[in-house]
Amino acid sequence: MDFKQIQELIKIINKSNIGELSIEQKDFKITIRQKEEQVTQVVTAAPVQLQQAQVPAALPAQAAPAAPKAAEVASNTITIKSPMIGTFYRRPAPDKPNFAEEGDILSPGKVICVIEAMKLFNEIESEVSGKIIKVLVDDASPVEFDQPLFLVEP
């Protein structure tokens, strides 16, 4: 089973009322669960990010002009999000260079990171073209489904 098939299964499970799906083939086993507890975890992560974003706004008037600029940058960018839950890696191995750096030009199909899930390393390919403005996740960090990973200027 390849990465795109797994992505399709996740999308189908998310749109349905199926609570859990398990598939076993030879040396491969995958279980996809959809529970309200996981949704709660994603919802609780969002306020933490909002609190961090609100901290600069609470600073003196010098920081206030920076906030509108950030909003302008965000309005004309594309956010590449995580297609799955797992551990985010910026490079294929510790001794190899990063797949993508800030300032790199992307094209559709270019590998931009790897997400490890259940001992499987899934290459994440860009579906958009443009320039990477910001990498939003630290290397070897856990990521949630639909969590922003990269900001790209088309």
C-alpha positions, 0 to 999 in steps of 0.5 A: 500500500503506498502513501497516496492510498493511505491518504485516500483512506484517511480522507474517506474515514474522515468523511464517513461514520466509520470509527476504525479501519484495520488492513493487514497485508503480508508484512504491512498493517495499518489501523486508522481510528476516528475518535472524538478524543483525537478531534479534541486534541487538535482543537486544544492545540489551536488555542495554544498557537493563538495564545502565542500569536497574541503575545506580540500584540500585547507588547508596546506600540513598537510591535503593533505595526509588525502584526499587520505585515504578518497578516498581509504575508499570510493572506497571499501565501499557501499553507502546506499542511500535514496529511497525517499524524506522525513525526516530521523530519526535514531530511531523509537521514541525519547526515543528509541535507534538508529536503527544503529550506526557506527561500527554495522554489517548489514545484509540484511533486518535489519532496519537501519532508518526511513524516514517520507514522508507525515505523513507515517513512512517508515522503510528502510531496509539494502539490503547489509551486512557489517559494518557501517563505517559512518552515513552521515545524521543527525537525523531529517534532510530532505533527497532527493531521492538517497541521501547517508545515510550510508557508509558500508564496505562489 
